[in-house]
Amino acid sequence: MKQRAERARADRLIGTQVERIEAYLDSITPTPDSMDAPVLVFNASTRIQSLSLNAAFSMLAAWGLRAAGIPVRYLVCHEAMLQCMLGTDWSDLDRPPPCKNCMRFSENILPSELSFPIRLNRGLIERLESDLESRSLEELSDWRFKGLAIGELCLPTVRWALRRHDLYDDRATRGLFRQYLLSAAGLAEWFSATLTEHKPRALLVFNGITYPEAVARAIALRLGIPVTTHEVGLRPLSAFFSHEHATFREVDLPEESNLELDWSQVLDAYLKDRGQGRFSMAGVRFWPEIEPIPANLKVRMQAYRQVVPI
């Protein structure tokens, strides 16, 4: 009960702040020409019922574009997937995603008049289900839909959701994989139609690796539409934008470049903290309980030729 009350209060606070920004944008930006090509914004894998750091950066980028007079349209999931990445419960893979909570929060932070709802393509899913039912894990990974490597695009999300790189070829894993593949095929159809119809000047998506955004990026590139991806940066409260995959944060450094002493010390301190778990990504501290190896365990380890961490 207390948690629900706190969440409701946070929603109201965010809603009030968003309304204030929207009112400001309405006051400074002229009504866009209906012929102006918009920038489309899509980030279905950044949050469900609260504002994550990645979702916030997407909003800030969209607001910046609108403040500059560039039309923006938000692509918003309305129960468009059988299973999504953040909605997947790895301890209960048959549990449906919390779509109602997600849609409610979307309505709280995104203007409906600038949003395109994405819905589940049930007809397509029913036609494809039998084709995927008997496939092995490897065959699912290699599955293609209308020339698009859907299996390859969905594989990183399966690994993330199950918290393992080397997947078991079992019923549960294949079942989750099929849900992602069927959902991705429906998204591919929707994005093909929507991008062809609206001819956007660009597409902005979260990281380009998670399967909904990966599919959107692939379709846009196929149609010759520029794509920008974004991810949280390595520094606190920072973001990284790229025309490639922002997750990889590729930066070209000259071979002769050397860090000055003070920056070298900053880097050393950062790496030391990271090695001890004192860091966060996207506002989340993933290793809050990491501790150094105790002295008595170090003594015991010296009695063995090899030590294998588990």
Backbone bond lengths (Angstrom), bond angles and torsions (degrees), N, CA, C in turn:
res aa  C-N    CA-C-N  psi(-1)  N-CA   C-N-CA  omega(-1)  CA-C   N-CA-C  phi
1 M - - - 1.458 - - 1.538 110.56 -
2 K 1.341 115.98 -46.16 1.456 120.21 -179.80 1.522 110.71 -62.62
3 Q 1.348 115.94 -41.21 1.462 119.86 -179.53 1.531 111.11 -63.51
4 R 1.341 116.49 -41.11 1.464 120.07 178.89 1.524 110.83 -64.36
5 A 1.326 116.26 -39.47 1.465 119.96 179.35 1.529 111.04 -65.18
6 E 1.336 116.25 -41.43 1.461 120.04 179.10 1.521 110.87 -65.92
7 R 1.342 116.17 -38.58 1.465 119.87 179.25 1.521 110.62 -66.61
8 A 1.336 116.27 -41.20 1.466 119.95 178.97 1.532 110.45 -62.70
9 R 1.330 115.83 -40.30 1.468 119.91 178.57 1.526 110.16 -64.61
10 A 1.340 117.12 -42.84 1.465 120.71 178.89 1.522 110.96 -63.64
11 D 1.335 116.43 -39.80 1.468 120.30 178.10 1.525 111.18 -61.61
12 R 1.325 115.71 -43.11 1.469 119.21 179.83 1.528 111.02 -63.82
13 L 1.336 115.70 -40.57 1.461 120.07 -179.66 1.528 110.44 -64.31
14 I 1.336 116.34 -47.03 1.463 120.01 179.17 1.524 110.32 -63.60
15 G 1.341 116.12 -42.89 1.458 119.93 179.17 1.518 112.21 -58.85
16 T 1.328 116.31 -41.16 1.466 120.70 178.73 1.524 111.23 -65.03
17 Q 1.334 116.14 -42.72 1.464 119.93 179.15 1.525 111.18 -64.45
18 V 1.339 116.42 -41.84 1.463 120.55 179.53 1.528 110.52 -64.61
19 E 1.320 117.18 -42.89 1.468 120.55 178.17 1.526 111.20 -58.39
20 R 1.326 115.73 -38.29 1.464 120.13 -179.71 1.535 110.19 -65.64
21 I 1.330 116.28 -43.77 1.463 120.27 179.02 1.526 110.45 -65.65
22 E 1.343 116.61 -43.61 1.465 120.10 -179.69 1.527 110.91 -61.37
23 A 1.322 116.83 -40.44 1.464 120.18 178.23 1.527 110.84 -63.75
24 Y 1.333 115.62 -40.02 1.464 119.43 177.97 1.524 110.78 -64.07
25 L 1.328 117.27 -45.38 1.464 120.61 179.82 1.523 111.07 -61.72
26 D 1.316 116.41 -40.08 1.468 119.85 178.03 1.525 111.42 -62.45
27 S 1.333 116.09 -32.09 1.469 119.58 -176.43 1.523 113.21 -79.24
28 I 1.331 117.58 -23.59 1.475 119.54 -175.11 1.515 113.81 -107.48
29 T 1.326 118.37 -15.73 1.462 120.27 -175.97 1.515 110.20 -108.80
30 P 1.324 116.82 131.62 1.459 119.61 176.59 1.521 110.59 -70.38
31 T 1.312 116.12 161.36 1.460 120.15 176.59 1.520 108.67 -64.19
32 P 1.342 118.70 121.55 1.462 120.07 -176.77 1.522 111.24 -62.99
33 D 1.311 114.98 145.57 1.457 120.30 173.30 1.520 108.51 -62.66
34 S 1.323 116.72 134.02 1.465 120.50 -177.64 1.516 111.98 -61.54
35 M 1.334 116.56 -17.99 1.463 120.64 -179.65 1.522 111.93 -89.22
36 D 1.346 118.15 -10.11 1.460 120.72 179.96 1.525 110.17 -69.60
37 A 1.318 116.07 131.27 1.465 120.09 178.49 1.524 109.38 -72.70
38 P 1.329 118.70 129.94 1.465 120.69 -178.13 1.526 112.18 -86.29
39 V 1.309 115.27 165.30 1.463 122.20 163.92 1.523 106.63 -94.38
40 L 1.319 116.67 127.98 1.460 121.17 178.77 1.525 109.37 -95.55
41 V 1.332 116.39 137.37 1.469 122.39 -176.74 1.524 108.89 -119.91
42 F 1.344 115.99 128.29 1.469 120.51 -176.78 1.520 109.34 -141.52
43 N 1.341 116.72 125.28 1.474 120.16 -179.77 1.525 110.59 -150.92
44 A 1.316 117.03 60.66 1.466 121.13 -175.60 1.526 113.38 -69.04
45 S 1.328 118.17 -13.87 1.468 120.77 -174.12 1.521 113.37 -107.34
46 T 1.328 117.88 20.87 1.469 119.49 -177.36 1.516 114.00 -104.32
47 R 1.332 118.29 -20.31 1.469 118.74 -176.94 1.522 109.15 -166.83
48 I 1.353 114.69 165.33 1.463 120.31 173.50 1.521 109.22 -120.20
49 Q 1.322 117.01 -69.02 1.466 119.00 -174.87 1.522 113.47 -126.30
50 S 1.308 116.23 18.34 1.460 120.60 172.85 1.521 107.68 -151.30
51 L 1.313 116.30 162.08 1.458 121.14 -173.39 1.527 110.35 -87.25
52 S 1.323 116.75 110.34 1.457 121.17 176.60 1.523 109.58 -82.87
53 L 1.326 115.99 170.92 1.460 120.23 178.92 1.524 110.63 -64.99
54 N 1.337 117.31 -41.26 1.464 120.13 178.77 1.525 111.75 -65.01
55 A 1.326 116.96 -39.88 1.467 119.98 177.06 1.525 110.47 -64.54
56 A 1.327 116.44 -37.60 1.466 120.24 179.38 1.522 111.03 -65.03
57 F 1.334 117.08 -41.70 1.464 119.41 178.99 1.528 111.18 -64.41
58 S 1.326 117.06 -36.10 1.464 120.24 176.23 1.529 110.70 -62.58
59 M 1.332 116.29 -44.32 1.465 120.52 178.40 1.524 111.36 -62.97
60 L 1.336 116.31 -44.22 1.462 119.92 -179.05 1.524 111.25 -62.67
61 A 1.340 116.30 -41.37 1.466 119.95 178.51 1.524 110.65 -62.90
62 A 1.335 116.31 -43.48 1.465 120.36 179.24 1.528 110.96 -64.26
63 W 1.325 116.92 -42.23 1.469 120.13 178.11 1.529 110.91 -62.65
64 G 1.329 116.65 -40.39 1.459 119.97 178.72 1.520 112.03 -61.58
65 L 1.324 115.99 -42.04 1.468 120.03 177.88 1.523 110.80 -63.48
66 R 1.319 115.89 -44.91 1.472 119.46 -179.49 1.524 111.60 -64.97
67 A 1.333 116.46 -38.13 1.465 120.05 177.95 1.525 111.38 -64.08
68 A 1.337 116.18 -27.39 1.468 121.02 177.99 1.527 112.08 -85.04
69 G 1.327 117.00 3.53 1.454 120.70 178.02 1.511 114.79 87.46
70 I 1.332 117.20 10.02 1.469 121.35 179.92 1.523 108.80 -92.24
71 P 1.323 118.50 124.64 1.466 119.77 -179.61 1.524 111.67 -66.08
72 V 1.317 115.93 140.40 1.467 122.87 -178.80 1.522 108.73 -129.17
73 R 1.328 115.71 141.06 1.452 121.21 172.10 1.530 108.21 -128.62
74 Y 1.330 115.04 136.08 1.459 121.16 -179.36 1.530 109.32 -95.75
75 L 1.315 116.83 131.50 1.460 122.45 176.37 1.525 106.92 -98.17
76 V 1.325 117.11 113.27 1.462 121.63 -166.79 1.524 110.60 -118.96
77 C 1.323 115.79 127.57 1.467 121.12 179.33 1.527 110.38 -70.62
78 H 1.334 115.88 125.47 1.463 123.09 173.59 1.529 108.00 -121.19
79 E 1.335 115.39 77.84 1.468 120.96 -177.19 1.524 110.87 55.83
80 A 1.340 116.45 44.61 1.460 121.57 -174.77 1.520 113.55 -86.97
81 M 1.332 117.60 -5.85 1.462 120.52 -176.27 1.523 111.12 -130.48
82 L 1.320 115.63 143.15 1.463 119.66 172.73 1.521 110.01 -62.80
83 Q 1.336 115.31 -36.81 1.457 121.69 178.51 1.520 108.27 -152.90
84 C 1.325 116.80 133.68 1.463 120.62 177.58 1.524 109.25 -110.85
85 M 1.321 116.12 170.76 1.457 119.70 -174.24 1.531 112.07 -64.76
86 L 1.328 117.16 -54.20 1.460 119.82 -176.88 1.517 112.33 -72.85
87 G 1.330 117.31 -22.52 1.459 120.49 178.90 1.511 113.76 -82.74
88 T 1.338 117.18 -7.63 1.458 121.09 -179.28 1.523 110.67 -76.23
89 D 1.319 116.51 125.20 1.462 122.65 175.21 1.524 107.11 -97.97
90 W 1.334 117.30 104.54 1.463 119.79 -173.52 1.523 112.57 -64.10
91 S 1.329 117.72 -17.83 1.465 120.42 176.90 1.527 112.19 -88.70
92 D 1.333 117.36 -10.22 1.469 122.44 178.84 1.521 107.78 -151.18
93 L 1.333 116.32 82.60 1.461 121.50 -172.02 1.522 113.16 -69.62
94 D 1.325 117.76 -15.28 1.467 120.45 177.61 1.529 112.43 -85.71
95 R 1.308 116.78 -6.26 1.461 120.12 -178.54 1.528 109.99 -73.22
96 P 1.337 118.55 127.05 1.472 120.47 -178.82 1.525 111.21 -69.25
97 P 1.319 117.35 155.28 1.468 120.23 -179.94 1.524 111.33 -70.81
98 P 1.327 117.29 155.90 1.481 121.65 -178.35 1.531 111.69 -81.80
99 C 1.328 116.09 66.26 1.473 120.64 -173.36 1.525 113.13 -62.15
100 K 1.329 116.92 -39.47 1.466 119.55 -176.60 1.531 110.73 -60.75
101 N 1.332 117.11 -44.08 1.465 120.55 178.97 1.528 111.18 -62.89
102 C 1.329 115.24 -41.23 1.464 120.49 -179.29 1.528 110.83 -64.56
103 M 1.332 116.73 -45.89 1.463 120.88 -179.37 1.527 111.27 -65.01
104 R 1.329 115.87 -38.37 1.464 119.43 178.50 1.524 110.54 -61.80
105 F 1.333 116.39 -42.54 1.461 119.16 -179.62 1.529 110.94 -69.10
106 S 1.338 116.81 -37.07 1.469 120.00 176.82 1.521 110.76 -58.77
107 E 1.323 115.97 -43.22 1.467 120.30 179.04 1.526 111.55 -64.03
108 N 1.334 115.95 -27.17 1.462 120.92 -178.09 1.524 112.44 -76.50
109 I 1.349 117.09 -27.36 1.470 119.10 -172.44 1.523 114.30 -117.63
110 L 1.338 118.82 -11.84 1.463 120.55 -176.24 1.526 110.53 -119.71
111 P 1.323 118.27 133.57 1.466 120.66 179.61 1.527 110.87 -69.47
112 S 1.313 117.00 124.18 1.465 121.23 -175.90 1.521 112.12 -61.81
113 E 1.349 117.02 -32.73 1.463 119.56 -177.58 1.527 112.61 -70.86
114 L 1.334 117.03 -13.74 1.467 121.06 178.10 1.526 111.69 -110.08
115 S 1.316 117.54 12.13 1.465 121.39 -173.58 1.522 111.64 -112.69
116 F 1.329 114.97 142.02 1.456 122.56 171.39 1.533 107.51 -109.22
117 P 1.321 119.22 115.33 1.469 120.36 179.24 1.527 111.66 -76.28
118 I 1.329 115.52 138.56 1.468 121.85 175.80 1.523 107.65 -107.38
119 R 1.328 116.84 127.76 1.465 120.63 -177.12 1.523 110.96 -121.85
120 L 1.318 114.82 161.04 1.460 121.90 -176.76 1.525 110.68 -66.82
121 N 1.318 116.00 133.99 1.465 122.18 177.72 1.528 108.42 -92.81
122 R 1.324 116.70 80.51 1.464 121.02 -174.04 1.524 112.33 -65.01
123 G 1.329 116.68 -37.91 1.457 119.26 -179.75 1.515 112.11 -60.50
124 L 1.322 117.09 -44.43 1.461 121.22 178.79 1.519 110.60 -65.01
125 I 1.319 116.96 -42.60 1.465 121.15 -179.50 1.520 110.92 -60.10
126 E 1.312 116.81 -43.55 1.469 120.47 179.62 1.521 111.32 -63.21
127 R 1.317 117.42 -33.44 1.469 120.43 179.83 1.524 112.01 -74.75
128 L 1.325 117.18 -28.17 1.465 120.51 -174.71 1.526 114.02 -95.43
129 E 1.315 117.85 -18.54 1.466 121.28 -173.15 1.519 113.07 -54.77
130 S 1.327 116.77 -47.49 1.469 120.00 -175.64 1.525 111.53 -64.58
131 D 1.329 117.17 -30.69 1.462 121.04 -179.71 1.525 111.44 -67.54
132 L 1.327 116.99 -31.52 1.464 120.89 -176.67 1.520 113.67 -93.68
133 E 1.318 117.96 -16.12 1.461 122.58 -169.24 1.519 113.31 -57.08
134 S 1.320 118.26 -43.66 1.466 120.99 -172.62 1.525 113.35 -98.18
135 R 1.303 118.61 7.35 1.468 120.96 -175.77 1.529 111.81 -79.14
136 S 1.328 114.90 147.05 1.462 121.49 176.05 1.525 109.46 -77.85
137 L 1.328 116.06 173.16 1.459 120.59 178.52 1.528 110.68 -60.38
138 E 1.318 116.70 -43.17 1.464 120.15 179.37 1.524 111.22 -63.51
139 E 1.318 116.65 -40.61 1.464 120.52 179.34 1.527 111.27 -67.50
140 L 1.317 116.90 -36.13 1.462 119.66 176.06 1.532 110.51 -65.42
141 S 1.333 116.09 -39.02 1.464 120.39 179.47 1.523 111.57 -64.28
142 D 1.335 116.54 -28.95 1.467 121.45 -177.91 1.527 112.92 -94.38
143 W 1.333 118.03 1.06 1.468 121.02 -172.49 1.521 111.42 -66.75
144 R 1.313 116.04 137.60 1.457 122.99 178.98 1.526 109.56 -122.65
145 F 1.316 115.36 149.38 1.462 121.40 178.39 1.526 108.43 -133.61
146 K 1.314 115.09 113.41 1.469 121.41 -179.11 1.527 111.59 52.12
147 G 1.325 114.76 45.34 1.453 120.95 177.25 1.512 115.42 81.67
148 L 1.323 117.51 -3.78 1.464 121.49 -178.85 1.530 109.61 -97.56
149 A 1.329 116.44 130.87 1.470 121.31 -177.96 1.526 109.84 -77.38
150 I 1.333 116.05 72.01 1.463 121.35 -175.73 1.529 111.37 -62.05
151 G 1.329 117.34 -41.67 1.461 120.04 -179.92 1.513 112.26 -59.29
152 E 1.318 115.85 -44.68 1.463 121.00 178.89 1.523 111.27 -64.61
153 L 1.331 117.22 -37.38 1.462 121.09 -179.55 1.529 112.17 -71.07
154 C 1.338 116.78 -30.15 1.471 120.65 -177.76 1.524 113.26 -87.52
155 L 1.323 117.74 -21.99 1.463 121.39 -173.86 1.535 113.57 -56.12
156 P 1.341 120.63 -45.49 1.468 118.96 178.84 1.528 113.40 -59.40
157 T 1.332 117.12 -33.37 1.462 119.85 -179.84 1.518 111.07 -71.65
158 V 1.335 117.52 -37.07 1.466 120.35 175.84 1.525 109.38 -61.33
159 R 1.315 116.44 -45.01 1.468 120.44 179.46 1.530 111.00 -61.48
160 W 1.323 116.37 -43.58 1.467 119.91 -179.59 1.518 110.32 -64.22
161 A 1.323 116.96 -45.89 1.466 120.77 -176.00 1.524 111.80 -64.08
162 L 1.341 116.94 -35.84 1.463 121.20 -178.18 1.526 112.40 -92.35
163 R 1.328 117.01 -2.33 1.472 122.20 177.59 1.531 111.84 59.48
164 R 1.344 116.61 38.39 1.460 119.49 175.91 1.523 109.64 -155.98
165 H 1.328 115.98 144.06 1.467 120.89 179.85 1.518 111.22 -83.16
166 D 1.329 116.67 -46.07 1.469 121.09 179.57 1.521 108.51 -88.72
167 L 1.322 115.97 108.69 1.461 121.44 -172.22 1.519 111.88 -87.31
168 Y 1.330 116.39 146.27 1.457 121.89 171.96 1.526 109.24 -78.72
169 D 1.319 116.09 139.47 1.469 120.26 175.22 1.524 107.85 -89.07
170 D 1.332 115.85 68.09 1.461 120.29 -179.22 1.531 110.00 -119.50
171 R 1.312 115.28 175.05 1.465 120.98 -174.72 1.530 111.99 -59.46
172 A 1.344 116.89 -44.08 1.464 120.41 -176.62 1.528 111.40 -64.30
173 T 1.338 116.58 -45.34 1.465 120.36 -179.27 1.521 110.85 -64.86
174 R 1.323 116.24 -45.73 1.473 119.09 179.45 1.530 111.06 -63.61
175 G 1.327 116.89 -37.51 1.459 120.08 179.36 1.521 111.98 -62.44
176 L 1.343 116.45 -44.40 1.462 120.25 177.96 1.527 110.47 -64.99
177 F 1.323 115.85 -43.88 1.467 120.91 179.79 1.531 110.02 -57.89
178 R 1.326 116.98 -44.36 1.471 120.13 -179.93 1.531 111.38 -62.13
179 Q 1.328 116.68 -40.25 1.465 118.90 178.52 1.530 111.28 -62.06
180 Y 1.323 116.48 -41.58 1.461 120.07 177.05 1.528 110.87 -64.08
181 L 1.339 116.81 -44.49 1.464 120.61 -177.45 1.522 111.65 -63.27
182 L 1.316 116.49 -45.64 1.464 120.48 -179.95 1.528 110.57 -63.63
183 S 1.314 115.97 -42.19 1.465 119.95 177.95 1.525 110.61 -64.08
184 A 1.331 116.27 -42.24 1.464 120.89 -179.18 1.523 111.55 -64.06
185 A 1.331 116.81 -37.94 1.465 119.82 177.76 1.525 110.44 -62.76
186 G 1.330 116.26 -42.47 1.461 120.02 176.85 1.522 112.10 -62.92
187 L 1.335 116.41 -41.26 1.461 120.18 177.44 1.524 111.12 -63.82
188 A 1.333 116.36 -39.53 1.466 119.96 179.28 1.524 110.97 -59.99
189 E 1.330 117.22 -42.87 1.461 121.28 177.72 1.529 110.51 -62.77
190 W 1.325 115.92 -44.19 1.468 120.04 -177.82 1.524 110.97 -65.09
191 F 1.320 116.80 -46.31 1.461 119.67 -179.33 1.524 111.72 -66.15
192 S 1.315 117.62 -37.74 1.468 119.98 177.68 1.523 110.46 -59.01
193 A 1.332 116.01 -45.89 1.467 120.20 -178.90 1.527 111.61 -69.34
194 T 1.335 116.73 -45.22 1.467 120.73 -174.81 1.524 112.12 -69.30
195 L 1.317 117.22 -44.02 1.463 119.74 -179.58 1.524 110.99 -68.38
196 T 1.316 116.74 -35.72 1.464 120.03 177.16 1.525 111.07 -65.83
197 E 1.326 116.23 -39.76 1.464 120.41 -178.41 1.524 112.40 -71.14
198 H 1.328 117.65 -45.91 1.468 120.61 -171.39 1.527 113.84 -93.65
199 K 1.326 117.35 -14.16 1.465 121.65 175.70 1.535 112.09 45.55
200 P 1.318 117.93 61.93 1.473 120.72 -177.98 1.522 111.98 -67.23
201 R 1.327 115.42 156.02 1.461 119.64 176.36 1.524 110.92 -76.39
202 A 1.344 117.26 -23.78 1.468 121.16 -179.81 1.523 109.31 -167.13
203 L 1.325 114.53 163.96 1.465 122.18 176.41 1.520 108.11 -125.82
204 L 1.330 116.71 131.22 1.465 122.70 176.15 1.520 108.27 -112.07
205 V 1.340 117.04 121.00 1.462 120.64 -178.37 1.523 110.08 -132.50
206 F 1.321 114.64 158.10 1.466 121.62 173.43 1.522 109.77 -71.79
207 N 1.223 120.09 126.78 1.482 135.40 175.17 1.528 117.93 40.45
208 G 1.314 120.87 -28.25 1.461 121.75 178.42 1.511 114.29 78.03
209 I 1.338 117.52 4.97 1.461 122.13 -179.77 1.521 111.20 -104.34
210 T 1.321 118.00 -45.71 1.464 121.20 178.33 1.527 109.08 -61.44
211 Y 1.347 116.69 144.13 1.467 117.77 -161.44 1.523 116.51 -62.34
212 P 1.343 121.55 -37.95 1.469 117.49 178.58 1.531 112.00 -61.93
213 E 1.329 115.79 -45.26 1.458 120.24 -179.94 1.529 111.54 -71.40
214 A 1.332 117.17 -33.66 1.464 120.19 177.74 1.523 110.92 -63.57
215 V 1.333 116.55 -40.90 1.466 120.86 177.75 1.523 110.16 -65.53
216 A 1.330 116.90 -45.83 1.470 120.36 179.28 1.522 110.72 -58.97
217 R 1.327 116.42 -43.84 1.467 120.86 179.83 1.522 110.88 -62.98
218 A 1.329 117.07 -45.17 1.464 120.70 -178.30 1.524 111.47 -62.41
219 I 1.322 117.20 -42.77 1.464 120.75 179.30 1.526 110.43 -65.09
220 A 1.332 116.92 -43.75 1.464 120.34 -179.88 1.526 111.18 -61.49
221 L 1.326 117.05 -45.61 1.462 120.12 179.66 1.521 110.92 -63.84
222 R 1.314 116.93 -36.94 1.465 120.61 177.28 1.526 110.46 -60.82
223 L 1.335 116.53 -34.66 1.466 121.49 -178.95 1.530 112.64 -89.29
224 G 1.334 116.79 3.32 1.458 120.29 178.42 1.514 114.48 78.38
225 I 1.330 117.32 22.29 1.465 122.16 -179.20 1.532 109.16 -96.13
226 P 1.332 119.25 127.72 1.464 120.76 178.82 1.530 111.40 -61.74
227 V 1.331 115.39 141.39 1.467 120.93 -179.37 1.524 109.35 -126.06
228 T 1.321 116.03 133.19 1.462 122.46 172.02 1.521 108.29 -115.57
229 T 1.326 116.39 133.00 1.462 121.01 176.76 1.526 108.93 -111.46
230 H 1.323 116.12 157.35 1.468 119.38 179.87 1.524 110.04 -139.46
231 E 1.311 114.94 150.77 1.465 124.03 176.42 1.520 107.93 -149.51
232 V 1.326 115.98 160.38 1.462 118.38 174.30 1.518 109.33 -63.35
233 G 1.332 116.20 146.97 1.446 120.81 178.85 1.518 111.91 -83.99
234 L 1.312 115.42 176.53 1.460 120.12 -179.89 1.531 111.69 -76.94
235 R 1.317 116.93 -25.77 1.454 120.23 176.55 1.522 109.58 -85.22
236 P 1.334 118.93 151.98 1.471 120.95 179.46 1.527 111.89 -57.22
237 L 1.324 115.57 139.36 1.465 123.12 175.82 1.525 112.14 55.09
238 S 1.328 116.62 37.27 1.460 121.36 177.68 1.522 109.45 -122.04
239 A 1.320 115.71 160.39 1.463 121.17 179.49 1.519 109.48 -132.43
240 F 1.327 115.70 156.08 1.460 121.99 179.51 1.521 107.62 -125.27
241 F 1.327 116.94 124.59 1.461 122.60 179.23 1.524 108.87 -113.18
242 S 1.324 116.47 141.46 1.458 120.16 -175.23 1.521 110.20 -152.01
243 H 1.338 115.73 154.15 1.462 120.20 171.44 1.527 110.65 -85.94
244 E 1.326 116.70 -5.23 1.464 121.44 174.38 1.533 107.41 -104.59
245 H 1.333 117.09 -140.44 1.462 120.72 175.40 1.530 108.24 -94.01
246 A 1.322 116.51 113.80 1.465 119.87 -175.22 1.521 112.50 -63.14
247 T 1.330 117.73 -23.86 1.462 121.23 -179.72 1.526 111.72 -58.57
248 F 1.335 117.00 -32.37 1.462 120.14 -175.57 1.528 112.50 -82.55
249 R 1.335 117.68 -17.84 1.470 122.56 174.43 1.528 112.35 47.47
250 E 1.310 116.25 52.93 1.461 120.04 -178.63 1.530 110.27 -74.43
251 V 1.313 115.67 126.54 1.459 121.97 178.67 1.522 107.81 -131.72
252 D 1.325 116.63 126.19 1.463 121.18 178.60 1.523 109.60 -83.24
253 L 1.323 115.94 120.52 1.464 121.49 178.48 1.520 109.27 -113.37
254 P 1.319 118.46 134.86 1.468 120.41 176.36 1.524 110.78 -60.22
255 E 1.321 116.05 144.43 1.464 120.01 -177.90 1.527 111.93 -61.03
256 E 1.333 116.21 -32.22 1.466 119.17 -175.72 1.523 112.80 -86.52
257 S 1.335 117.75 1.62 1.464 119.53 -176.46 1.527 111.00 -72.44
258 N 1.314 115.74 137.93 1.461 122.31 176.84 1.523 108.94 -134.03
259 L 1.327 115.23 141.96 1.458 119.58 177.65 1.523 110.25 -74.05
260 E 1.320 115.65 136.76 1.456 119.09 171.65 1.523 108.56 -67.76
261 L 1.326 115.81 160.81 1.460 120.88 -172.22 1.522 112.24 -55.53
262 D 1.342 117.20 -44.88 1.462 118.70 -176.34 1.524 111.40 -65.59
263 W 1.357 117.45 -38.97 1.462 119.80 178.21 1.525 111.16 -71.42
264 S 1.327 116.85 -32.34 1.459 120.01 176.08 1.526 110.51 -63.74
265 Q 1.322 116.69 -38.47 1.463 120.99 177.55 1.527 111.06 -67.61
266 V 1.332 116.59 -38.16 1.467 120.43 176.32 1.523 110.08 -61.33
267 L 1.344 116.57 -44.49 1.462 120.69 179.45 1.524 111.08 -63.65
268 D 1.325 117.16 -43.05 1.470 120.34 179.14 1.528 110.83 -60.46
269 A 1.324 116.61 -42.74 1.467 120.33 179.99 1.523 110.85 -65.35
270 Y 1.335 115.87 -39.78 1.473 119.81 179.43 1.530 110.61 -63.90
271 L 1.334 116.97 -46.19 1.461 120.52 -179.03 1.528 111.22 -65.35
272 K 1.323 116.91 -35.09 1.463 119.91 177.16 1.524 110.55 -64.14
273 D 1.331 116.37 -46.55 1.469 120.02 178.23 1.522 110.98 -61.94
274 R 1.312 116.24 -42.16 1.471 119.82 -178.74 1.526 110.91 -64.04
275 G 1.330 116.65 -40.44 1.456 120.23 178.91 1.516 113.34 -65.28
276 Q 1.331 117.20 -19.71 1.461 121.73 179.35 1.527 112.13 -105.22
277 G 1.334 116.31 10.49 1.462 120.13 176.17 1.505 114.94 81.67
278 R 1.337 117.48 7.07 1.468 120.47 -178.69 1.530 109.99 -91.23
279 F 1.320 115.96 67.99 1.459 121.11 177.98 1.520 108.46 -156.46
280 S 1.315 115.51 162.71 1.463 120.51 177.26 1.514 108.86 -137.04
281 M 1.328 115.55 154.63 1.460 122.30 174.90 1.513 107.60 -129.48
282 A 1.324 115.83 132.93 1.472 121.80 -178.41 1.525 111.23 55.49
283 G 1.340 115.67 32.32 1.453 119.86 178.67 1.514 114.39 80.31
284 V 1.344 117.53 6.09 1.465 121.75 -177.59 1.522 109.09 -114.89
285 R 1.329 116.55 128.78 1.463 120.62 174.14 1.521 107.65 -92.82
286 F 1.334 115.62 108.77 1.454 120.40 -171.48 1.523 113.23 -78.94
287 W 1.319 117.88 -23.43 1.471 120.21 -177.28 1.525 109.80 -124.38
288 P 1.334 118.06 65.66 1.469 119.95 -175.21 1.519 113.73 -70.51
289 E 1.339 117.91 -19.40 1.460 119.48 -173.49 1.525 112.59 -113.70
290 I 1.324 118.33 14.41 1.455 120.23 -178.83 1.531 109.55 -67.08
291 E 1.326 115.95 137.24 1.458 121.38 -177.98 1.523 109.03 -135.20
292 P 1.328 117.77 153.77 1.468 119.88 177.03 1.526 111.05 -67.31
293 I 1.324 116.19 159.13 1.465 121.07 179.05 1.530 108.81 -66.29
294 P 1.328 118.33 124.68 1.470 120.10 -178.58 1.529 111.79 -66.07
295 A 1.329 116.06 154.40 1.465 121.69 -174.95 1.521 111.95 -60.72
296 N 1.349 118.74 -40.12 1.466 120.07 -177.87 1.526 111.50 -65.73
297 L 1.347 117.21 -31.99 1.460 119.61 178.13 1.526 110.55 -72.56
298 K 1.335 117.08 -36.04 1.460 120.04 176.62 1.525 110.84 -60.66
299 V 1.340 116.34 -39.81 1.465 120.46 178.69 1.523 110.28 -63.41
300 R 1.316 117.65 -44.30 1.462 121.57 179.56 1.525 111.11 -64.44
301 M 1.326 117.21 -36.94 1.465 121.24 -179.01 1.521 111.59 -63.82
302 Q 1.324 117.13 -30.17 1.459 120.65 -177.98 1.523 112.37 -66.95
303 A 1.321 117.08 -16.78 1.467 120.73 179.98 1.522 112.18 -80.87
304 Y 1.328 117.29 -6.19 1.463 121.13 -176.53 1.527 110.32 -119.24
305 R 1.310 114.64 149.66 1.461 119.64 -179.99 1.522 111.45 -75.31
306 Q 1.342 117.04 -34.87 1.455 121.57 -179.33 1.524 110.21 -133.43
307 V 1.303 115.82 149.05 1.460 122.12 176.81 1.524 108.01 -129.05
308 V 1.322 116.47 130.38 1.465 121.31 -179.40 1.522 108.72 -113.61
309 P 1.338 118.24 115.17 1.476 119.86 176.91 1.518 110.74 -72.85
310 I 1.320 116.57 141.75 1.469 121.82 179.95 1.529 108.55 -124.11
